[in-house]
Amino acid sequence: MTILPLDPRANDSPEALTRFLGECRALARQRAHPQLVSISLEVNALDPLAVLESIFEPSERHFYVERPSDGFALAGAEAVVHFESRGDARFQDCQQFIDRTLANTLAVGDLNSAFGGPHFFHAFAFAPEAEDAEPFPPASVFVPRWQVATRDGRTTAVANVLIQADEAVDGLAHRVWRAREKFTSFDYAEPDFPGDGAGRQVAVKEVGAEQGYERAVSTAVQRIRRGEFKKIVLARAKDLVAEQPFHPLRVLNGLRQRFGDCYAFSVANGAGHSMIGASPERLLKVRGGQLVTEALAGSARRGQSASEDAALGGQLLRSEKDLAEHEYVVSAIARRLAAIGVHFGQPARPTLRRLANVQHLHTPLQAGMPESVRLLDVLQRLHPTPAVGGSPREAAVPCIRGLEGFARGLYAGALGWVDARGEGEFFVALRSALVSQNTARLYAGAGIVEGSDPRKEFQETELKFSALLDALMK
């Protein structure tokens, strides 16, 4: 990536910005390759979700994620460049796309501000191949035309434009200028959510046969006892139909308000489908040379009183079944990353991670990031973790599709971003729904080990469904 000094006069008028983009066009001619020009500007405090609401188009890609407890929110809309891949090489393919794009990127402006510079937004499905009619490919990545982000109270707006060697830059300059004016004096007009399906439920239907989940759990436990694998994660799906279309960003707003410790997210494919949810699980974060990941496995409901809540949490901390399930996840993460030179210290005993409606066993893990290892290298090693796949992965994961009876798509996949410095963050697409028009497919799963009881696992998934159902129907 080439970092250009931005002439302060380029911010004086659309004409000055046109001249600057003309200089970028000259570089495109010189290099005989289109140039991605990324212009970053620190602006007054904005709500990125409100900005995304104002420019939302069902026919455009978008990526939104917010984690209030970590003090950040990030929105990107409209793809200026994008790439798709499939198969076992999908992570390497996406890294090569990043490298090719950055080799022809000109970055200017406040690059040291929060989320400055170009960002590559990724959506990796659970499986490396897609089945017919799945709305998202196994791997997709795009750089947004417009990006707004906040971290710790600072807001950065980014405009990304692709300059061809014969580009007519006048129209691009005026478009960027209008966006600059909007971001510097944003009008929080009430969004229009026409025909929103909230509160107009028609039907909720289980995907698959009645009691199919409990039978699948029973079958899985039998196979565990035969020694085929130690753990497998099995999910359920429900189809919700409403009288009117859902608006994914209205649902998202409800999720971010309720689940401040989770990643509230929406990923749209530009063809009318959005994957929305509130995920409790970070997959990895790379920042300042440090890699942060975590194990999150083993669940219990929240209590109605402080005493009941503490009792349920204590039972979870003493549960042999849940502790064994959690240990599978911790051991698998450490083993997979040790193979590429990432080593964690001895992890502490798991603690409780309490969310609005459920509590989990949680172990944070941190290590130095080797210079020769890149973020997507780590992601390829981690995904899917035993928390969403099973252990051993090679034995358990191939059995999931047959036991569940539906394609997961992005559910339990890896969503996140990589910036121009190679840093970024990914989370697991859990507690989520695939929304299109007036339909929503909801997903929830549970880890199955030798001590699993089919009825209790069913009840655990019901608990996980409830939060998303509430958000969709309010």
C-alpha positions in Angstrom: 0.0 0.0 0.0 1.3 3.5 -0.9 0.6 6.2 1.6 0.2 9.5 -0.1 0.3 13.0 1.6 -3.1 14.5 1.2 -2.8 18.1 0.1 -4.9 20.1 2.7 -6.4 22.1 -0.3 -8.0 18.9 -1.5 -10.5 19.3 1.3 -11.4 22.9 0.2 -13.8 22.1 -2.6 -15.0 19.4 -5.0 -12.8 20.9 -7.7 -9.7 20.5 -5.5 -10.7 16.9 -4.7 -11.2 16.3 -8.5 -7.6 17.5 -9.1 -6.3 15.1 -6.4 -8.2 12.1 -7.9 -6.8 13.1 -11.3 -3.3 12.6 -9.8 -4.4 9.2 -8.6 -5.6 8.4 -12.2 -2.2 9.3 -13.5 -0.7 6.7 -11.1 -3.2 4.2 -12.4 -1.9 4.9 -15.9 1.7 4.7 -14.8 1.2 1.4 -13.1 -1.1 0.0 -15.8 -3.5 -1.1 -13.1 -6.6 0.3 -11.4 -5.9 2.0 -8.1 -8.0 1.7 -4.9 -7.9 5.2 -3.3 -8.8 5.1 0.4 -9.5 8.5 2.0 -9.8 8.6 5.8 -11.2 11.5 7.8 -11.7 11.8 11.6 -15.1 13.4 12.1 -17.4 14.3 15.0 -19.0 11.5 16.9 -21.4 9.4 14.9 -23.5 6.3 15.4 -22.3 3.9 12.6 -25.6 2.0 12.7 -27.6 5.2 12.2 -25.3 6.0 9.2 -25.9 2.5 7.8 -29.6 3.0 8.2 -29.5 6.2 6.2 -27.7 4.5 3.2 -29.2 1.0 3.5 -30.1 -0.6 0.2 -31.1 -4.3 -0.1 -29.3 -4.5 -3.4 -25.9 -3.5 -1.8 -23.5 -5.5 0.4 -23.0 -4.3 3.9 -21.1 -5.4 7.0 -21.9 -4.2 10.5 -20.5 -5.2 13.9 -20.7 -3.6 17.3 -19.5 -4.7 20.7 -20.5 -2.1 23.3 -18.4 -3.7 26.1 -15.3 -3.2 23.9 -16.3 0.3 22.9 -16.3 -0.1 19.1 -18.8 -0.2 16.2 -17.9 -0.6 12.6 -20.1 -0.2 9.4 -19.2 -0.7 5.8 -21.6 -0.5 2.8 -21.4 -1.0 -1.0 -18.6 -3.0 -2.5 -15.9 -1.1 -4.4 -14.0 -4.4 -4.9 -15.0 -7.9 -3.8 -13.9 -11.5 -4.1 -15.4 -15.0 -3.6 -13.8 -18.4 -3.1 -14.6 -22.0 -2.1 -12.8 -25.1 -1.1 -10.0 -25.9 1.3 -7.8 -23.0 -0.1 -10.4 -20.3 0.6 -8.4 -18.6 3.4 -5.3 -18.5 1.3 -7.3 -17.2 -1.7 -8.7 -14.3 0.4 -5.2 -13.5 1.7 -3.9 -13.3 -1.9 -6.8 -11.0 -2.8 -5.9 -8.7 0.1 -2.2 -8.7 -1.0 -3.1 -7.9 -4.7 -5.5 -5.1 -3.7 -3.1 -3.5 -1.3 -0.3 -3.6 -3.9 -2.5 -1.2 -5.9 -3.9 0.9 -3.0 -3.3 4.6 -2.4 -4.1 5.6 1.2 -4.5 9.2 2.4 -5.8 11.0 5.4 -6.1 10.1 9.1 -4.7 6.6 8.8 -3.7 6.5 12.5 -7.2 7.3 13.7 -9.6 4.5 14.9 -10.3 2.1 12.0 -8.5 4.4 9.5 -7.6 3.1 6.0 -9.1 0.3 3.9 -10.7 -2.7 5.6 -11.4 -6.1 4.1 -14.7 -7.5 5.4 -14.9 -11.3 5.4 -17.7 -13.9 5.7 -16.5 -17.5 5.9 -19.3 -20.1 5.9 -19.1 -23.0 8.2 -18.3 -25.4 5.4 -15.7 -25.0 2.6 -18.4 -25.8 -0.1 -21.9 -24.5 -0.6 -25.0 -26.4 -1.4 -27.4 -25.4 -4.2 -29.3 -22.2 -3.6 -27.3 -21.1 -0.5 -27.3 -17.3 -0.5 -23.7 -16.8 0.7 -20.6 -18.4 -0.9 -18.1 -20.4 1.3 -15.9 -17.3 1.4 -16.4 -13.7 0.5 -14.5 -10.5 1.1 -15.1 -6.9 0.1 -13.8 -3.4 0.6 -16.7 -1.0 1.2 -17.2 2.2 -0.7 -18.3 3.9 2.6 -17.1 3.0 6.1 -17.8 4.6 9.4 -16.4 3.4 12.7 -16.1 4.4 16.3 -13.6 3.3 19.0 -13.5 4.8 22.5 -15.4 7.8 21.4 -13.4 8.6 18.2 -15.1 8.4 14.8 -13.5 7.8 11.5 -15.2 8.0 8.1 -13.5 6.3 5.1 -14.3 6.6 1.4 -12.9 4.0 -1.0 -13.0 4.6 -4.7 -11.5 2.5 -7.6 -9.7 4.7 -10.1 -9.3 3.3 -13.6 -6.6 4.6 -16.0 -9.4 6.3 -18.1 -11.6 7.2 -15.2 -13.8 10.3 -15.4 -13.0 11.5 -11.9 -15.4 14.5 -11.7 -18.4 12.3 -10.7 -16.4 10.4 -8.2 -15.1 13.5 -6.6 -18.6 15.0 -6.2 -19.9 11.8 -4.7 -17.0 11.6 -2.2 -17.5 15.3 -1.4 -21.2 14.8 -0.7 -20.4 11.9 1.6 -17.8 14.1 3.4 -20.4 16.8 4.0 -22.9 14.2 5.3 -20.4 12.6 7.7 -19.3 15.9 9.1 -22.8 17.2 9.8 -25.0 14.1 10.0 -28.8 14.4 10.1 -30.3 11.7 12.4 -33.6 11.5 10.5 -35.9 8.8 11.7 -35.4 5.7 9.4 -38.2 4.4 7.4 -38.8 0.7 7.8 -41.7 0.1 5.5 -43.8 -3.0 6.1 -41.6 -4.2 8.9 -42.6 -7.7 9.9 -42.0 -7.2 13.6 -44.8 -8.3 15.8 -46.7 -9.9 12.9 -45.8 -13.5 13.3 -47.6 -16.0 11.1 -45.8 -19.3 11.8 -42.7 -20.8 13.4 -41.8 -24.2 12.0 -39.0 -26.6 13.1 -36.7 -27.5 10.2 -36.7 -31.2 10.0 -38.8 -33.9 11.6 -40.6 -33.6 15.0 -38.2 -34.7 17.8 -35.6 -35.0 15.2 -33.1 -33.1 17.3 -33.4 -35.3 20.3 -33.0 -38.4 18.0 -29.9 -36.8 16.5 -28.4 -36.2 20.0 -29.1 -39.8 21.0 -27.4 -41.0 17.9 -24.4 -38.8 18.5 -24.1 -40.0 22.1 -24.1 -43.6 20.8 -21.3 -42.8 18.3 -19.3 -41.0 21.0 -19.6 -44.2 23.2 -18.3 -46.2 20.2 -15.3 -44.0 20.1 -15.9 -42.2 16.8 -15.3 -38.8 18.3 -15.3 -37.2 21.7 -17.6 -34.2 21.1 -19.9 -33.0 18.3 -21.9 -29.8 18.1 -25.4 -30.2 16.8 -27.7 -27.3 15.8 -31.4 -26.8 15.2 -33.1 -24.4 12.8 -36.5 -22.8 12.8 -38.2 -21.0 10.0 -40.2 -17.9 10.9 -42.7 -16.4 8.5 -44.2 -12.9 9.1 -46.9 -11.0 7.2 -44.6 -8.2 6.3 -40.8 -8.0 5.4 -38.3 -7.8 8.2 -35.8 -5.0 8.2 -32.4 -6.4 9.4 -31.2 -3.2 10.8 -34.2 -2.7 13.1 -33.7 -6.1 14.5 -30.0 -5.4 14.8 -30.7 -2.3 16.9 -32.7 -4.4 19.4 -29.9 -6.9 19.6 -27.2 -4.4 20.3 -29.2 -2.8 23.1 -29.9 -6.0 24.8 -26.6 -7.8 24.4 -23.8 -5.3 25.2 -21.2 -8.1 25.8 -21.9 -9.7 22.4 -21.0 -9.0 18.8 -24.2 -7.6 17.3 -23.8 -8.0 13.6 -25.4 -7.9 10.2 -23.8 -9.2 7.0 -25.7 -8.6 3.7 -24.9 -10.3 0.3 -26.4 -7.6 -1.9 -29.2 -9.9 -3.1 -31.7 -9.3 -0.3 -30.3 -11.7 2.3 -28.8 -10.7 5.6 -27.3 -12.8 8.4 -28.0 -11.0 11.7 -27.3 -12.0 15.3 -25.6 -11.4 18.6 -22.7 -13.7 19.0 -21.0 -14.2 22.4 -17.8 -15.8 20.9 -14.7 -14.0 19.7 -12.7 -16.3 17.4 -9.6 -14.2 17.4 -8.2 -10.6 17.5 -4.8 -9.4 16.4 -3.7 -6.0 17.5 -0.3 -4.6 18.4 1.5 -7.9 17.8 -0.8 -9.8 20.2 -3.2 -12.6 19.4 -6.3 -12.9 21.6 -8.7 -15.8 21.4 -10.9 -17.6 23.8 -12.7 -20.9 24.7 -16.5 -20.6 25.3 -18.2 -23.9 25.8 -20.6 -25.3 28.5 -23.9 -23.5 29.2 -26.5 -22.9 31.8 -29.5 -20.6 32.0 -29.6 -17.4 34.1 -31.5 -17.5 37.4 -34.6 -15.4 38.3 -32.9 -14.2 41.5 -29.3 -13.6 42.5 -29.3 -16.7 44.6 -30.6 -18.9 41.9 -28.3 -17.3 39.4 -25.3 -18.0 41.6 -26.4 -21.6 42.2 -26.8 -22.3 38.5 -23.4 -20.8 37.9 -21.8 -22.9 40.6 -23.3 -26.0 39.2 -21.9 -25.2 35.8 -18.4 -24.7 37.3 -18.6 -28.1 38.9 -20.3 -30.0 36.0 -18.0 -32.8 34.8 -19.9 -32.9 31.5 -19.5 -29.2 30.9 -15.9 -29.0 32.1 -15.0 -31.9 29.8 -16.7 -30.1 26.9 -14.8 -26.9 27.7 -11.5 -28.7 28.0 -11.9 -30.1 24.5 -12.1 -26.6 23.2 -9.1 -25.2 25.1 -6.9 -28.2 24.2 -7.8 -28.1 20.5 -7.1 -24.3 20.2 -3.7 -24.7 21.9 -2.7 -27.8 19.8 -3.8 -26.3 16.4 -1.9 -23.0 16.9 1.2 -24.6 18.4 1.7 -26.1 14.9 2.3 -22.6 13.5 4.4 -21.3 16.4 1.7 -19.7 18.5 2.1 -20.7 22.2 -0.1 -19.8 25.1 0.8 -20.0 28.7 -1.0 -22.4 31.1 -4.6 -21.3 31.0 -6.4 -20.6 34.2 -9.5 -22.6 35.3 -12.6 -21.5 33.4 -14.7 -18.7 34.8 -18.3 -17.7 34.2 -19.3 -15.5 31.3 -22.8 -14.2 32.0 -25.0 -12.9 29.2 -28.6 -11.7 29.4 -30.2 -15.1 29.2 -27.4 -17.6 29.5 -24.1 -18.2 31.2 -21.1 -20.0 29.8 -17.7 -21.4 30.9 -15.1 -19.1 29.5 -11.3 -19.2 29.2 -9.4 -16.3 27.6 -6.1 -17.1 25.8 -3.4 -14.7 24.6 0.0 -15.0 22.9 2.5 -13.1 20.9 1.9 -13.2 17.1 4.9 -14.6 15.2 6.1 -12.3 12.5 5.8 -15.0 9.8 2.2 -15.8 10.7 -0.7 -13.8 9.3 -4.2 -13.4 10.7 -5.9 -15.6 8.1 -3.3 -18.3 8.8 -4.5 -18.4 12.4 -8.1 -18.3 11.3 -7.7 -21.3 9.0 -6.2 -23.2 12.0 -9.0 -22.3 14.4 -12.1 -22.6 12.2 -14.2 -24.5 13.1 -13.4 -24.7 16.8 -14.7 -27.6 18.9 -17.2 -25.1 20.3 -19.1 -25.2 16.9 -17.7 -28.3 15.3 -16.4 -31.1 17.5 -13.4 -33.0 18.6 -11.5 -34.5 17.0 -12.4 -32.1 14.2 -11.5 -34.5 11.4 -13.9 -37.1 12.7 -16.8 -35.0 14.1 -17.3 -32.2 11.5 -18.1 -34.5 8.5 -20.9 -36.1 10.5 -22.7 -32.8 11.3 -24.6 -32.3 8.0 -26.1 -35.8 8.1 -27.2 -35.5 11.7 -28.6 -32.0 11.5 -30.5 -32.4 8.2 -29.9 -28.8 6.9 -27.0 -26.7 5.5 -25.5 -24.3 8.0 -24.4 -21.7 5.5 -22.9 -18.8 7.5 -24.2 -20.1 10.8 -21.2 -21.0 13.0 -19.0 -19.5 10.3 -16.3 -16.8 10.8 -17.1 -13.2 10.3 -14.8 -10.2 10.7 -12.2 -7.9 9.1 -8.6 -7.5 8.2 -7.1 -4.0 7.9 -4.2 -2.7 5.8 -1.7 -3.5 8.6 -2.8 -7.1 8.8 -4.6 -6.6 12.1 -8.3 -7.4 12.6 -10.9 -9.3 14.5 -13.2 -12.3 13.8 -16.1 -13.7 15.7 -18.3 -16.8 15.3 -21.8 -16.3 13.7 -23.8 -17.7 16.6 -27.3 -16.9 18.0 -28.2 -15.8 14.4 -30.8 -15.7 11.7 -30.8 -15.6 8.0 -33.3 -12.9 7.0 -34.9 -12.4 3.6 -38.1 -10.5 2.9 -40.7 -11.8 5.4 -38.8 -15.0 6.3 -36.1 -15.7 8.8 -34.3 -18.9 9.5 -33.0 -19.1 13.1 -30.2 -21.2 14.4 -29.1 -22.5 17.8 -26.8 -25.4 18.8 -25.3 -27.2 21.7 -22.2 -29.3 22.3 -22.8 -33.0 22.7 -20.5 -35.2 24.8 -20.9 -38.6 26.4 -22.9 -37.3 29.3 -25.4 -35.3 27.2 -29.1 -35.8 27.8 -31.2 -35.2 24.6 -34.0 -33.4 26.4 -31.6 -31.1 28.2 -29.8 -30.3 25.0 -33.1 -29.5 23.3 -34.0 -27.1 26.2 -30.6 -25.4 25.9 -31.2 -24.6 22.3 -34.7 -23.3 23.1 -33.1 -20.9 25.5 -30.7 -19.7 22.8 -33.6 -19.3 20.3 -35.6 -17.1 22.7 -33.5 -14.0 22.6 -33.5 -13.9 18.8 -37.2 -14.6 18.6 -37.8 -11.7 20.9 -35.7 -9.4 18.8 -37.5 -10.4 15.6 -41.0 -10.0 16.9 -40.7 -6.8 18.9 
